[in-house]
Amino acid sequence: MKAAVYHSSGDVRIEEREIPTPLEGEVLLKVLRSGMCGTDASEYKSGPKIFATKTRHANSGHIGPMILGHEFIGEIVGQTPVDSGFRAGDVVASGAGISCGKCKRCKELRTNLCEKYVTLGLNRDGGMAEYVAVPTSTLVKVPTGLSLNAAGIAQPLAVGLHAARRSGVRNGDKVLLIGSGAIGTFVLAGLRHLFEAEVAVLDFGGSRLERAARLGADHIIEVGENAEAKIREIFGAAGIDVVIEASGAPGQLPFAISLVKRGGTILQVGLPSGGQEIDVHKIVMSEINIQTTLAHVCDQDLGTALEILSTTPLAEELVEGVYPLSEISHQLELLGTGKIEGKVLFDPSL
């Protein structure tokens, strides 16, 4: 089978691999769509930092070149485990995160923090190939009528939903979302699905802010010298209950701290490339809560993501194109240099 295999920084090759054999509790998927994200682009640009190409992964045992792809959907082929609820021919989305179900965090339903967590396409071979072996615990059936392109962004939308849950937003809150790239847009979709809140989105002027307005932002604010004044004008004396930092840009966490109200919450989603100086005095004296978010909880978020994609135009707004696997290196370069504003998908059959 064809597969996009990561070897090292700047080195992803289309190779022939053996079709994988599913282990106990797994099924074989014929991949219909796979996607890439910022993690893939950063590993391509300056990795490996996460990918286990040089150091054996403690949980998966993988070391060496690895098939990319932790965002994918496919059709089940061959046998399925007894009582799995799946059968050959089902089209399914994978959450890609494999948890043990037994450790303390799993029992708390925080499976994304499982002590033995493994992610397909990050810690072992993933779905950027013609076939992939996947545990049924990571799968949700794609609703009838949902397009393959829409279903192909279910996993990253699940990540945005988890972030929205982690934010602590409640109905009636006033929320500022910093950053309206792909992940920021997924967080916005999650907020709109889960809560009745007033949401303002801050970003550079242009198509991303316009998209945020179409997808339900109550206010859009352009980055610039008047941005802070505009923010304070919108939220007034009531202040901002929750600031969600989804850009990862330098200085945005300190900016969030300066804006949030006393007793408010900041959710850090974006990953800055360098260290951040923050005003600890303001955090302590205002009793500000700082939350973080990682991946998603498959049982909570993946099915809901598919529901959102079935009932909103989110996929039409975000999917920028579908390409053959041979385009992977070029598309990673574009993503790594900020030239892709939405999501790019790959069809291994092309």
C-alpha positions as semicolon CSV with decimal commas, in nm:
position;residue;x (nm);y (nm);z (nm)
1;M;0,000;0,000;0,000
2;K;0,102;0,365;-0,044
3;A;0,191;0,554;0,274
4;A;0,331;0,897;0,367
5;V;0,625;0,812;0,593
6;Y;0,805;1,063;0,817
7;H;1,181;1,005;0,845
8;S;1,314;1,334;0,982
9;S;1,283;1,711;0,952
10;G;1,197;1,796;0,591
11;D;1,190;1,430;0,492
12;V;0,851;1,270;0,428
13;R;0,845;1,000;0,161
14;I;0,571;0,816;-0,026
15;E;0,663;0,453;0,026
16;E;0,520;0,106;-0,030
17;R;0,431;-0,064;0,298
18;E;0,264;-0,391;0,386
19;I;-0,107;-0,366;0,465
20;P;-0,119;-0,383;0,848
21;T;-0,274;-0,678;1,032
22;P;-0,523;-0,571;1,301
23;L;-0,448;-0,676;1,658
24;E;-0,711;-0,793;1,906
25;G;-0,983;-0,530;1,938
26;E;-0,882;-0,361;1,612
27;V;-1,025;-0,340;1,261
28;L;-0,866;-0,264;0,926
29;L;-0,977;0,060;0,761
30;K;-0,949;0,148;0,396
31;V;-0,865;0,516;0,439
32;L;-1,101;0,752;0,256
33;R;-0,970;1,086;0,382
34;S;-0,678;1,189;0,600
35;G;-0,574;1,530;0,724
36;M;-0,274;1,711;0,865
37;C;-0,242;1,963;1,146
38;G;0,002;2,208;1,299
39;T;0,179;1,931;1,491
40;D;0,261;1,753;1,164
41;A;0,387;2,078;1,013
42;S;0,606;2,166;1,312
43;E;0,755;1,814;1,317
44;Y;0,821;1,845;0,944
45;K;0,983;2,185;0,991
46;S;1,195;2,125;1,301
47;G;1,131;1,778;1,442
48;P;1,135;1,515;1,557
49;K;1,014;1,642;1,894
50;I;0,708;1,419;1,937
51;F;0,750;1,158;1,665
52;A;0,935;0,848;1,785
53;T;1,187;0,826;1,505
54;K;1,500;0,852;1,720
55;T;1,380;0,753;2,068
56;R;1,148;0,458;2,129
57;H;0,803;0,568;2,247
58;A;0,744;0,445;2,601
59;N;0,385;0,331;2,541
60;S;0,367;0,222;2,178
61;G;0,721;0,085;2,154
62;H;0,759;0,246;1,811
63;I;1,095;0,372;1,690
64;G;1,201;0,471;1,341
65;P;1,023;0,604;1,031
66;M;0,649;0,640;1,095
67;I;0,336;0,674;0,884
68;L;0,179;1,015;0,946
69;G;-0,189;1,085;1,004
70;H;-0,395;1,124;1,322
71;E;-0,697;1,279;1,146
72;F;-0,868;1,023;0,923
73;I;-1,184;0,839;0,827
74;G;-1,225;0,510;0,648
75;E;-1,434;0,210;0,554
76;I;-1,406;-0,105;0,764
77;V;-1,284;-0,402;0,560
78;G;-1,252;-0,762;0,672
79;Q;-1,352;-0,906;1,007
80;T;-1,470;-0,704;1,306
81;P;-1,446;-0,799;1,676
82;V;-1,748;-0,976;1,824
83;D;-1,990;-0,734;1,995
84;S;-1,796;-0,431;1,869
85;G;-2,105;-0,278;1,713
86;F;-1,923;-0,241;1,381
87;R;-1,930;-0,444;1,063
88;A;-1,752;-0,453;0,730
89;G;-1,863;-0,166;0,508
90;D;-1,922;0,083;0,790
91;V;-1,772;0,427;0,726
92;V;-1,618;0,552;1,049
93;A;-1,419;0,842;1,191
94;S;-1,127;0,772;1,420
95;G;-1,033;0,977;1,723
96;A;-0,681;0,828;1,688
97;G;-0,614;0,840;2,065
98;I;-0,579;0,499;2,227
99;S;-0,632;0,477;2,605
100;C;-0,612;0,183;2,846
101;G;-0,949;0,232;3,018
102;K;-0,805;0,119;3,353
103;C;-0,580;0,391;3,495
104;K;-0,691;0,672;3,728
105;R;-0,737;0,929;3,452
106;C;-0,934;0,687;3,234
107;K;-1,167;0,612;3,526
108;E;-1,217;0,988;3,561
109;L;-1,316;0,988;3,190
110;R;-1,007;1,193;3,109
111;T;-0,887;0,936;2,859
112;N;-0,672;1,195;2,679
113;L;-0,444;1,187;2,985
114;C;-0,424;0,807;3,006
115;E;-0,099;0,679;3,157
116;K;-0,055;0,452;2,852
117;Y;-0,190;0,692;2,589
118;V;-0,086;0,634;2,229
119;T;-0,193;0,839;1,927
120;L;-0,202;0,690;1,580
121;G;0,012;0,905;1,351
122;L;0,204;1,058;1,642
123;N;0,336;0,760;1,840
124;R;0,274;0,470;1,599
125;D;0,178;0,431;1,233
126;G;-0,123;0,640;1,142
127;G;-0,381;0,694;0,873
128;M;-0,200;0,882;0,597
129;A;-0,193;0,563;0,393
130;E;-0,426;0,342;0,194
131;Y;-0,498;0,124;0,499
132;V;-0,461;0,153;0,877
133;A;-0,530;-0,081;1,170
134;V;-0,738;0,094;1,436
135;P;-0,882;-0,002;1,778
136;T;-1,263;0,001;1,767
137;S;-1,257;0,209;2,087
138;T;-1,144;0,508;1,878
139;L;-1,422;0,481;1,619
140;V;-1,759;0,647;1,565
141;K;-1,985;0,575;1,267
142;V;-2,017;0,858;1,016
143;P;-2,383;0,969;0,988
144;T;-2,563;0,875;0,668
145;G;-2,548;1,157;0,416
146;L;-2,246;1,333;0,563
147;S;-1,984;1,393;0,293
148;L;-1,640;1,236;0,320
149;N;-1,479;1,580;0,318
150;A;-1,692;1,695;0,610
151;A;-1,636;1,376;0,808
152;G;-1,262;1,413;0,741
153;I;-1,237;1,707;0,983
154;A;-1,427;1,540;1,269
155;Q;-1,114;1,465;1,474
156;P;-0,979;1,823;1,486
157;L;-1,330;1,951;1,554
158;A;-1,344;1,711;1,850
159;V;-1,026;1,879;1,976
160;G;-1,201;2,217;1,952
161;L;-1,502;2,081;2,138
162;H;-1,283;1,951;2,419
163;A;-1,120;2,293;2,442
164;A;-1,460;2,460;2,465
165;R;-1,556;2,226;2,750
166;R;-1,225;2,294;2,928
167;S;-1,275;2,671;2,903
168;G;-1,528;2,677;3,185
169;V;-1,764;2,896;2,981
170;R;-2,120;2,904;3,114
171;N;-2,441;3,029;2,959
172;G;-2,452;3,407;2,969
173;D;-2,072;3,450;2,984
174;K;-1,879;3,707;2,785
175;V;-1,594;3,543;2,593
176;L;-1,297;3,668;2,393
177;L;-1,140;3,420;2,149
178;I;-0,792;3,519;2,030
179;G;-0,713;3,359;1,696
180;S;-0,947;3,240;1,421
181;G;-0,729;2,995;1,232
182;A;-0,839;2,634;1,200
183;I;-0,818;2,548;1,570
184;G;-0,975;2,878;1,673
185;T;-1,261;2,814;1,432
186;F;-1,314;2,467;1,580
187;V;-1,322;2,618;1,930
188;L;-1,575;2,876;1,811
189;A;-1,793;2,596;1,668
190;G;-1,768;2,416;2,002
191;L;-1,868;2,726;2,197
192;R;-2,163;2,789;1,968
193;H;-2,282;2,428;2,004
194;L;-2,243;2,398;2,381
195;F;-2,324;2,739;2,527
196;E;-2,532;3,054;2,499
197;A;-2,249;3,304;2,538
198;E;-2,147;3,636;2,384
199;V;-1,832;3,569;2,183
200;A;-1,591;3,819;2,031
201;V;-1,309;3,700;1,803
202;L;-0,977;3,884;1,766
203;D;-0,747;3,830;1,467
204;F;-0,587;4,010;1,176
205;G;-0,839;4,150;0,931
206;G;-0,931;3,935;0,634
207;S;-1,088;3,605;0,541
208;R;-1,044;3,430;0,876
209;L;-1,232;3,701;1,067
210;E;-1,498;3,708;0,799
211;R;-1,536;3,332;0,839
212;A;-1,571;3,372;1,217
213;A;-1,855;3,618;1,162
214;R;-2,034;3,376;0,929
215;L;-1,994;3,095;1,183
216;G;-2,156;3,283;1,467
217;A;-1,913;3,524;1,632
218;D;-2,111;3,807;1,789
219;H;-1,825;4,053;1,734
220;I;-1,508;4,050;1,524
221;I;-1,210;4,268;1,612
222;E;-0,910;4,340;1,393
223;V;-0,561;4,333;1,542
224;G;-0,423;4,686;1,549
225;E;-0,358;4,987;1,765
226;N;-0,727;5,028;1,849
227;A;-0,797;4,662;1,923
228;E;-0,778;4,685;2,302
229;A;-1,003;4,990;2,312
230;K;-1,252;4,811;2,088
231;I;-1,247;4,505;2,316
232;R;-1,315;4,717;2,624
233;E;-1,590;4,904;2,439
234;I;-1,764;4,575;2,349
235;F;-1,747;4,419;2,693
236;G;-1,782;4,735;2,901
237;A;-1,781;4,741;3,279
238;A;-1,898;4,379;3,302
239;G;-1,560;4,266;3,172
240;I;-1,458;3,939;3,008
241;D;-1,543;3,615;3,188
242;V;-1,326;3,387;2,973
243;V;-1,038;3,460;2,734
244;I;-0,941;3,173;2,504
245;E;-0,594;3,209;2,353
246;A;-0,593;2,998;2,034
247;S;-0,324;3,173;1,830
248;G;-0,004;3,066;2,004
249;A;0,141;3,402;1,899
250;P;0,406;3,568;2,118
251;G;0,266;3,795;2,388
252;Q;-0,094;3,677;2,366
253;L;-0,106;3,500;2,704
254;P;0,012;3,816;2,886
255;F;-0,242;4,011;2,679
256;A;-0,516;3,772;2,789
257;I;-0,413;3,816;3,153
258;S;-0,439;4,193;3,115
259;L;-0,793;4,169;2,979
260;V;-0,976;3,903;3,179
261;K;-1,191;4,018;3,472
262;R;-1,116;3,944;3,838
263;G;-1,204;3,582;3,908
264;G;-1,214;3,508;3,533
265;T;-1,062;3,224;3,338
266;I;-0,802;3,199;3,064
267;L;-0,781;2,890;2,843
268;Q;-0,446;2,844;2,669
269;V;-0,494;2,649;2,346
270;G;-0,214;2,770;2,119
271;L;0,145;2,657;2,171
272;P;0,392;2,950;2,159
273;S;0,726;2,872;1,999
274;G;0,916;3,038;2,286
275;G;0,886;3,127;2,652
276;Q;0,625;3,374;2,778
277;E;0,669;3,634;3,052
278;I;0,349;3,666;3,252
279;D;0,229;3,896;3,530
280;V;0,200;3,652;3,822
281;H;0,104;3,941;4,054
282;K;-0,206;4,015;3,844
283;I;-0,297;3,644;3,829
284;V;-0,275;3,601;4,207
285;M;-0,429;3,932;4,312
286;S;-0,722;3,884;4,073
287;E;-0,764;3,511;4,141
288;I;-0,747;3,435;3,770
289;N;-0,784;3,072;3,665
290;I;-0,553;2,949;3,389
291;Q;-0,666;2,632;3,214
292;T;-0,507;2,427;2,939
293;T;-0,643;2,170;2,695
294;L;-0,501;1,865;2,521
295;A;-0,644;1,651;2,241
296;H;-1,001;1,531;2,307
297;V;-1,207;1,266;2,483
298;C;-1,332;1,036;2,210
299;D;-1,650;0,921;2,385
300;Q;-1,751;1,281;2,462
301;D;-1,636;1,473;2,160
302;L;-1,607;1,272;1,838
303;G;-1,976;1,189;1,798
304;T;-2,071;1,547;1,881
305;A;-1,823;1,671;1,620
306;L;-1,993;1,457;1,354
307;E;-2,330;1,595;1,465
308;I;-2,208;1,953;1,424
309;L;-2,066;1,876;1,080
310;S;-2,400;1,724;0,979
311;T;-2,600;2,031;1,079
312;T;-2,375;2,330;0,999
313;P;-2,173;2,466;0,701
314;L;-1,848;2,432;0,899
315;A;-1,683;2,192;0,653
316;E;-1,769;2,412;0,355
317;E;-1,597;2,700;0,533
318;L;-1,285;2,508;0,638
319;V;-1,193;2,239;0,384
320;E;-0,958;2,403;0,134
321;G;-0,889;2,106;-0,092
322;V;-0,839;1,731;-0,134
323;Y;-0,504;1,607;-0,270
324;P;-0,317;1,285;-0,345
325;L;-0,062;1,166;-0,089
326;S;0,216;1,272;-0,327
327;E;0,133;1,634;-0,234
328;I;0,206;1,586;0,136
329;S;0,547;1,754;0,157
330;H;0,430;2,057;-0,039
331;Q;0,120;2,095;0,175
332;L;0,322;2,061;0,497
333;E;0,549;2,341;0,373
334;L;0,247;2,563;0,305
335;L;0,093;2,489;0,645
336;G;0,422;2,549;0,825
337;T;0,457;2,892;0,665
338;G;0,102;3,002;0,742
339;K;-0,027;2,978;0,385
340;I;-0,318;2,747;0,467
341;E;-0,603;2,902;0,665
342;G;-0,834;2,600;0,686
343;K;-0,793;2,225;0,650
344;V;-0,634;2,023;0,372
345;L;-0,735;1,660;0,319
346;F;-0,574;1,371;0,132
347;D;-0,741;1,092;-0,062
348;P;-0,504;0,791;-0,081
349;S;-0,688;0,658;-0,386
350;L;-0,581;0,954;-0,602
